[in-house]
Amino acid sequence: TYLVLSSFLPHQAESKITDAVMVTSSCFLFSMVVVVLIQFIRTSETNITTDQSVLLAFRAHIINLDPQRILATNWSSATPVCNWAGVTCSRRHNRVAALNLSYMGLVGTIPPDIGNISFLASLDIRNNSFTGNLPKEMAHLRRLKELNLHYNEFSGGLPTRRHNRVAALNLSYMGLVGTIPPDIGNILFLASLYIRNNSFSGNQPKEMTHLRRLKEMNLHYNEFSAGLPTTHIINLDPQHILATNWSSATPVCNWAGVTCSHRHIRVAALNLSYIWA
């Protein structure tokens, strides 16, 4: 309509209409930006509130509330969650990205709510006394890259499902039982695997040969019935295998590549070909 009438309007009137249209468009665009920003802020607040609620639920599952009373005094709704002890937030997303409660003498269990901290990239609770099963909801932590549960008292099996971005996994000294599931081969970014001193049994799955980024691995002090499937793990450092496995702390008959005679309890065979494949 404006185009049809423009030829009949004086130049000044046409200019005023153009200015009015531009102002209206600018106001509309600005309003849309404001709406988007408000929605983003509300979403961010909701998400960080979710993270805070999950961590408060985590605290509620800790029986002794830590001997040093750090969580008892610091983990409070009166304090921003990103300022809590052991909590690191991502500046980009304003979400909890790392949780480090290592060496705090904590006793308790991990609640299923842990799976709702959707931006969690690092979870380190080593050297505590957490018990119970690892919640299956941990599979929801799609951004998780580092998982260190070393020296706790969990029961159950190895939590590998869907953790395909994890680069460092330490589940040593945890009393885990069963077999290593084949889907461990789906953790394609895995570079470091420590599951020593558990009660895993059976064969190590051939799918472990899919772990082409694996550089460090320590599986000894378990009850496996076959040797390490390292033939096709091309980046695994052979010196690292010997450094962690050939140790006076480990019975020589359990060393990688060593076979002992049951009759004489002496070394009967030495095979390092699979280590330097």
C-alpha positions as a Markdown table, in Angstrom:
| # | Residue | x | y | z |
|---|---|---|---|---|
| 1 | Thr | 0.0 | 0.0 | 0.0 |
| 2 | Tyr | 2.8 | 2.3 | 0.8 |
| 3 | Leu | 4.4 | 1.7 | -2.6 |
| 4 | Val | 1.2 | 2.5 | -4.4 |
| 5 | Leu | 0.6 | 5.8 | -2.5 |
| 6 | Ser | 4.2 | 7.0 | -2.4 |
| 7 | Ser | 4.0 | 8.7 | -5.8 |
| 8 | Phe | 1.1 | 10.8 | -4.6 |
| 9 | Leu | 2.8 | 11.9 | -1.3 |
| 10 | Pro | 5.1 | 14.9 | -0.9 |
| 11 | His | 8.7 | 14.0 | -0.4 |
| 12 | Gln | 8.7 | 15.1 | 3.3 |
| 13 | Ala | 5.7 | 12.9 | 4.1 |
| 14 | Glu | 7.3 | 10.0 | 2.3 |
| 15 | Ser | 10.5 | 10.5 | 4.3 |
| 16 | Lys | 8.5 | 10.6 | 7.6 |
| 17 | Ile | 6.7 | 7.4 | 6.8 |
| 18 | Thr | 10.1 | 5.7 | 5.9 |
| 19 | Asp | 11.5 | 6.9 | 9.2 |
| 20 | Ala | 8.5 | 5.7 | 11.1 |
| 21 | Val | 8.7 | 2.3 | 9.5 |
| 22 | Met | 12.5 | 2.0 | 10.3 |
| 23 | Val | 11.8 | 3.1 | 13.9 |
| 24 | Thr | 9.0 | 0.5 | 14.2 |
| 25 | Ser | 11.2 | -2.2 | 12.8 |
| 26 | Ser | 14.1 | -1.3 | 15.1 |
| 27 | Cys | 11.8 | -1.3 | 18.1 |
| 28 | Phe | 10.4 | -4.7 | 17.1 |
| 29 | Leu | 13.9 | -6.2 | 16.6 |
| 30 | Phe | 15.1 | -4.8 | 19.9 |
| 31 | Ser | 12.0 | -6.2 | 21.6 |
| 32 | Met | 12.7 | -9.6 | 20.1 |
| 33 | Val | 16.4 | -9.5 | 21.3 |
| 34 | Val | 15.2 | -8.5 | 24.8 |
| 35 | Val | 12.7 | -11.4 | 24.9 |
| 36 | Val | 15.4 | -13.9 | 23.8 |
| 37 | Leu | 17.8 | -12.6 | 26.4 |
| 38 | Ile | 15.2 | -12.8 | 29.2 |
| 39 | Gln | 14.3 | -16.4 | 28.1 |
| 40 | Phe | 18.0 | -17.3 | 28.1 |
| 41 | Ile | 18.5 | -15.9 | 31.6 |
| 42 | Arg | 15.4 | -17.7 | 32.9 |
| 43 | Thr | 16.6 | -20.9 | 31.3 |
| 44 | Ser | 20.1 | -20.5 | 32.7 |
| 45 | Glu | 18.7 | -19.8 | 36.2 |
| 46 | Thr | 16.4 | -22.8 | 36.0 |
| 47 | Asn | 19.3 | -25.0 | 35.0 |
| 48 | Ile | 21.7 | -23.8 | 37.6 |
| 49 | Thr | 18.9 | -24.2 | 40.1 |
| 50 | Thr | 18.5 | -27.8 | 39.0 |
| 51 | Asp | 22.2 | -28.4 | 39.5 |
| 52 | Gln | 22.0 | -26.9 | 43.0 |
| 53 | Ser | 19.0 | -29.1 | 43.9 |
| 54 | Val | 20.9 | -32.2 | 42.7 |
| 55 | Leu | 24.0 | -31.3 | 44.8 |
| 56 | Leu | 21.8 | -30.7 | 47.9 |
| 57 | Ala | 20.3 | -34.2 | 47.3 |
| 58 | Phe | 23.8 | -35.5 | 47.0 |
| 59 | Arg | 24.7 | -33.9 | 50.4 |
| 60 | Ala | 21.5 | -35.5 | 51.9 |
| 61 | His | 22.9 | -38.9 | 50.9 |
| 62 | Ile | 26.2 | -38.4 | 52.8 |
| 63 | Ile | 25.8 | -40.0 | 56.2 |
| 64 | Asn | 28.6 | -38.3 | 58.1 |
| 65 | Leu | 28.4 | -34.9 | 56.3 |
| 66 | Asp | 32.2 | -35.0 | 56.1 |
| 67 | Pro | 34.5 | -34.9 | 59.1 |
| 68 | Gln | 35.8 | -31.5 | 58.3 |
| 69 | Arg | 32.2 | -30.2 | 58.0 |
| 70 | Ile | 33.0 | -28.4 | 54.7 |
| 71 | Leu | 29.8 | -29.5 | 53.0 |
| 72 | Ala | 27.8 | -28.9 | 56.1 |
| 73 | Thr | 28.8 | -25.2 | 56.3 |
| 74 | Asn | 29.4 | -24.4 | 52.7 |
| 75 | Trp | 26.8 | -26.3 | 50.7 |
| 76 | Ser | 23.8 | -24.1 | 51.4 |
| 77 | Ser | 21.1 | -22.5 | 49.4 |
| 78 | Ala | 22.2 | -19.2 | 50.9 |
| 79 | Thr | 25.5 | -19.5 | 48.9 |
| 80 | Pro | 25.6 | -19.5 | 45.1 |
| 81 | Val | 26.3 | -23.1 | 44.0 |
| 82 | Cys | 29.2 | -22.0 | 41.8 |
| 83 | Asn | 31.0 | -20.9 | 45.1 |
| 84 | Trp | 30.5 | -24.2 | 46.8 |
| 85 | Ala | 33.6 | -26.2 | 47.8 |
| 86 | Gly | 34.6 | -28.7 | 45.2 |
| 87 | Val | 32.2 | -27.2 | 42.5 |
| 88 | Thr | 33.5 | -25.6 | 39.3 |
| 89 | Cys | 31.0 | -24.0 | 36.9 |
| 90 | Ser | 31.3 | -23.4 | 33.2 |
| 91 | Arg | 31.5 | -19.6 | 32.4 |
| 92 | Arg | 29.9 | -20.2 | 29.0 |
| 93 | His | 26.8 | -22.1 | 30.2 |
| 94 | Asn | 26.7 | -21.1 | 33.9 |
| 95 | Arg | 26.3 | -24.8 | 34.8 |
| 96 | Val | 28.2 | -27.1 | 37.1 |
| 97 | Ala | 31.0 | -28.6 | 35.0 |
| 98 | Ala | 33.2 | -30.3 | 37.6 |
| 99 | Leu | 32.7 | -31.9 | 41.0 |
| 100 | Asn | 35.7 | -32.8 | 43.1 |
| 101 | Leu | 35.1 | -34.2 | 46.5 |
| 102 | Ser | 38.2 | -36.4 | 46.7 |
| 103 | Tyr | 40.0 | -37.2 | 50.0 |
| 104 | Met | 37.2 | -35.8 | 52.2 |
| 105 | Gly | 36.4 | -39.0 | 54.2 |
| 106 | Leu | 32.8 | -39.0 | 53.0 |
| 107 | Val | 30.4 | -41.9 | 53.7 |
| 108 | Gly | 27.2 | -42.3 | 51.8 |
| 109 | Thr | 25.7 | -43.2 | 48.4 |
| 110 | Ile | 25.4 | -41.5 | 45.1 |
| 111 | Pro | 21.8 | -40.5 | 44.4 |
| 112 | Pro | 20.1 | -41.1 | 41.0 |
| 113 | Asp | 19.7 | -37.3 | 40.7 |
| 114 | Ile | 23.4 | -37.1 | 39.7 |
| 115 | Gly | 22.3 | -37.8 | 36.1 |
| 116 | Asn | 20.5 | -34.4 | 36.0 |
| 117 | Ile | 23.8 | -32.4 | 36.1 |
| 118 | Ser | 23.7 | -32.4 | 32.3 |
| 119 | Phe | 26.9 | -30.3 | 31.8 |
| 120 | Leu | 29.1 | -32.3 | 34.2 |
| 121 | Ala | 32.4 | -33.0 | 32.5 |
| 122 | Ser | 34.5 | -34.2 | 35.5 |
| 123 | Leu | 33.5 | -36.2 | 38.6 |
| 124 | Asp | 36.2 | -37.0 | 41.1 |
| 125 | Ile | 35.2 | -38.6 | 44.4 |
| 126 | Arg | 38.2 | -40.8 | 44.9 |
| 127 | Asn | 39.4 | -41.9 | 48.4 |
| 128 | Asn | 36.1 | -41.7 | 50.2 |
| 129 | Ser | 33.7 | -44.5 | 51.5 |
| 130 | Phe | 30.8 | -44.3 | 49.1 |
| 131 | Thr | 28.8 | -47.6 | 48.9 |
| 132 | Gly | 26.0 | -49.1 | 47.0 |
| 133 | Asn | 25.5 | -49.5 | 43.3 |
| 134 | Leu | 26.5 | -46.8 | 40.8 |
| 135 | Pro | 23.2 | -45.4 | 39.7 |
| 136 | Lys | 22.2 | -46.2 | 36.1 |
| 137 | Glu | 21.2 | -42.5 | 35.7 |
| 138 | Met | 24.9 | -41.7 | 35.4 |
| 139 | Ala | 24.5 | -42.8 | 31.8 |
| 140 | His | 22.7 | -39.5 | 31.2 |
| 141 | Leu | 25.9 | -37.6 | 31.8 |
| 142 | Arg | 26.7 | -37.3 | 28.1 |
| 143 | Arg | 29.4 | -34.6 | 28.5 |
| 144 | Leu | 31.4 | -36.6 | 31.1 |
| 145 | Lys | 35.1 | -36.8 | 30.2 |
| 146 | Glu | 36.7 | -37.7 | 33.5 |
| 147 | Leu | 35.4 | -40.2 | 36.0 |
| 148 | Asn | 37.5 | -41.0 | 39.1 |
| 149 | Leu | 35.8 | -43.3 | 41.7 |
| 150 | His | 39.1 | -44.8 | 42.9 |
| 151 | Tyr | 39.1 | -46.2 | 46.5 |
| 152 | Asn | 35.4 | -46.4 | 47.4 |
| 153 | Glu | 33.2 | -49.3 | 48.3 |
| 154 | Phe | 30.8 | -49.5 | 45.5 |
| 155 | Ser | 29.2 | -52.8 | 44.4 |
| 156 | Gly | 27.9 | -54.0 | 41.0 |
| 157 | Gly | 29.5 | -53.8 | 37.6 |
| 158 | Leu | 31.4 | -51.4 | 35.4 |
| 159 | Pro | 29.3 | -48.3 | 34.3 |
| 160 | Thr | 30.3 | -48.0 | 30.6 |
| 161 | Arg | 27.0 | -47.6 | 28.8 |
| 162 | Arg | 26.7 | -44.3 | 26.8 |
| 163 | His | 29.8 | -42.8 | 28.4 |
| 164 | Asn | 31.3 | -42.5 | 24.9 |
| 165 | Arg | 33.2 | -39.2 | 25.6 |
| 166 | Val | 35.0 | -40.3 | 28.7 |
| 167 | Ala | 38.8 | -39.9 | 28.3 |
| 168 | Ala | 39.9 | -40.9 | 31.8 |
| 169 | Leu | 38.3 | -43.7 | 33.8 |
| 170 | Asn | 39.6 | -44.8 | 37.2 |
| 171 | Leu | 37.6 | -47.4 | 39.1 |
| 172 | Ser | 40.4 | -49.1 | 41.0 |
| 173 | Tyr | 40.1 | -50.5 | 44.5 |
| 174 | Met | 36.3 | -50.5 | 44.4 |
| 175 | Gly | 35.3 | -54.1 | 44.9 |
| 176 | Leu | 33.5 | -54.3 | 41.6 |
| 177 | Val | 32.6 | -57.8 | 40.4 |
| 178 | Gly | 31.4 | -59.4 | 37.2 |
| 179 | Thr | 32.9 | -59.1 | 33.7 |
| 180 | Ile | 34.0 | -56.1 | 31.6 |
| 181 | Pro | 31.0 | -55.4 | 29.3 |
| 182 | Pro | 31.7 | -55.4 | 25.5 |
| 183 | Asp | 30.3 | -51.9 | 25.2 |
| 184 | Ile | 33.5 | -50.6 | 26.8 |
| 185 | Gly | 34.7 | -50.6 | 23.2 |
| 186 | Asn | 32.3 | -47.8 | 22.5 |
| 187 | Ile | 34.2 | -45.3 | 24.7 |
| 188 | Leu | 36.2 | -44.3 | 21.7 |
| 189 | Phe | 37.9 | -41.3 | 23.4 |
| 190 | Leu | 39.2 | -43.4 | 26.3 |
| 191 | Ala | 42.9 | -42.7 | 26.8 |
| 192 | Ser | 43.4 | -43.9 | 30.4 |
| 193 | Leu | 41.8 | -46.9 | 32.0 |
| 194 | Tyr | 42.5 | -48.0 | 35.6 |
| 195 | Ile | 40.4 | -50.8 | 37.1 |
| 196 | Arg | 43.0 | -52.6 | 39.2 |
| 197 | Asn | 42.2 | -54.4 | 42.5 |
| 198 | Asn | 38.7 | -55.3 | 41.8 |
| 199 | Ser | 37.1 | -58.8 | 41.3 |
| 200 | Phe | 36.5 | -58.8 | 37.6 |
| 201 | Ser | 36.6 | -62.2 | 36.0 |
| 202 | Gly | 36.2 | -63.9 | 32.6 |
| 203 | Asn | 37.9 | -62.8 | 29.4 |
| 204 | Gln | 38.6 | -59.2 | 28.5 |
| 205 | Pro | 36.3 | -58.4 | 25.6 |
| 206 | Lys | 37.8 | -58.2 | 22.1 |
| 207 | Glu | 35.9 | -54.9 | 21.7 |
| 208 | Met | 38.7 | -53.4 | 23.8 |
| 209 | Thr | 40.8 | -53.4 | 20.7 |
| 210 | His | 38.5 | -50.6 | 19.4 |
| 211 | Leu | 40.1 | -48.3 | 21.9 |
| 212 | Arg | 42.6 | -46.7 | 19.5 |
| 213 | Arg | 43.3 | -43.7 | 21.8 |
| 214 | Leu | 44.1 | -45.8 | 24.8 |
| 215 | Lys | 47.6 | -45.0 | 26.2 |
| 216 | Glu | 47.4 | -46.1 | 29.8 |
| 217 | Met | 45.8 | -49.2 | 31.2 |
| 218 | Asn | 46.1 | -51.0 | 34.5 |
| 219 | Leu | 43.9 | -54.1 | 35.0 |
| 220 | His | 45.9 | -56.2 | 37.4 |
| 221 | Tyr | 44.8 | -57.7 | 40.6 |
| 222 | Asn | 41.6 | -59.0 | 39.1 |
| 223 | Glu | 40.5 | -62.5 | 38.2 |
| 224 | Phe | 40.7 | -62.5 | 34.5 |
| 225 | Ser | 41.1 | -65.8 | 32.7 |
| 226 | Ala | 42.9 | -64.4 | 29.6 |
| 227 | Gly | 45.7 | -61.9 | 28.9 |
| 228 | Leu | 45.5 | -58.3 | 27.9 |
| 229 | Pro | 44.0 | -57.9 | 24.4 |
| 230 | Thr | 46.6 | -55.2 | 23.4 |
| 231 | Thr | 47.5 | -56.5 | 20.0 |
| 232 | His | 45.5 | -53.9 | 18.1 |
| 233 | Ile | 45.5 | -51.1 | 20.7 |
| 234 | Ile | 48.0 | -49.2 | 18.7 |
| 235 | Asn | 48.7 | -46.3 | 21.0 |
| 236 | Leu | 49.1 | -48.2 | 24.3 |
| 237 | Asp | 52.6 | -47.5 | 25.7 |
| 238 | Pro | 54.4 | -50.8 | 26.3 |
| 239 | Gln | 56.7 | -49.2 | 28.8 |
| 240 | His | 53.6 | -48.1 | 30.7 |
| 241 | Ile | 52.3 | -51.7 | 30.9 |
| 242 | Leu | 55.5 | -52.9 | 32.3 |
| 243 | Ala | 55.9 | -50.0 | 34.7 |
| 244 | Thr | 52.5 | -50.5 | 36.2 |
| 245 | Asn | 52.3 | -54.3 | 36.0 |
| 246 | Trp | 55.9 | -55.5 | 36.5 |
| 247 | Ser | 56.2 | -54.4 | 40.1 |
| 248 | Ser | 57.3 | -56.0 | 43.4 |
| 249 | Ala | 53.9 | -55.2 | 44.7 |
| 250 | Thr | 52.4 | -57.7 | 42.3 |
| 251 | Pro | 53.1 | -61.5 | 42.3 |
| 252 | Val | 55.4 | -62.2 | 39.4 |
| 253 | Cys | 53.1 | -64.9 | 38.1 |
| 254 | Asn | 50.5 | -62.1 | 37.6 |
| 255 | Trp | 52.8 | -60.0 | 35.5 |
| 256 | Ala | 51.8 | -59.2 | 31.9 |
| 257 | Gly | 53.3 | -61.8 | 29.5 |
| 258 | Val | 54.5 | -64.2 | 32.3 |
| 259 | Thr | 53.3 | -67.8 | 32.7 |
| 260 | Cys | 54.2 | -69.8 | 35.7 |
| 261 | Ser | 54.5 | -73.5 | 36.2 |
| 262 | His | 51.9 | -74.7 | 38.7 |
| 263 | Arg | 54.2 | -77.6 | 39.7 |
| 264 | His | 57.3 | -75.6 | 40.5 |
| 265 | Ile | 55.8 | -72.2 | 41.0 |
| 266 | Arg | 58.5 | -70.8 | 38.7 |
| 267 | Val | 58.4 | -68.7 | 35.6 |
| 268 | Ala | 57.8 | -71.1 | 32.7 |
| 269 | Ala | 57.2 | -68.8 | 29.8 |
| 270 | Leu | 57.6 | -65.2 | 28.8 |
| 271 | Asn | 55.6 | -63.7 | 26.0 |
| 272 | Leu | 55.9 | -60.0 | 25.3 |
| 273 | Ser | 54.8 | -60.2 | 21.6 |
| 274 | Tyr | 51.3 | -58.9 | 22.3 |
| 275 | Ile | 52.7 | -56.0 | 24.2 |
| 276 | Trp | 54.9 | -54.8 | 21.4 |
| 277 | Ala | 52.6 | -55.7 | 18.6 |
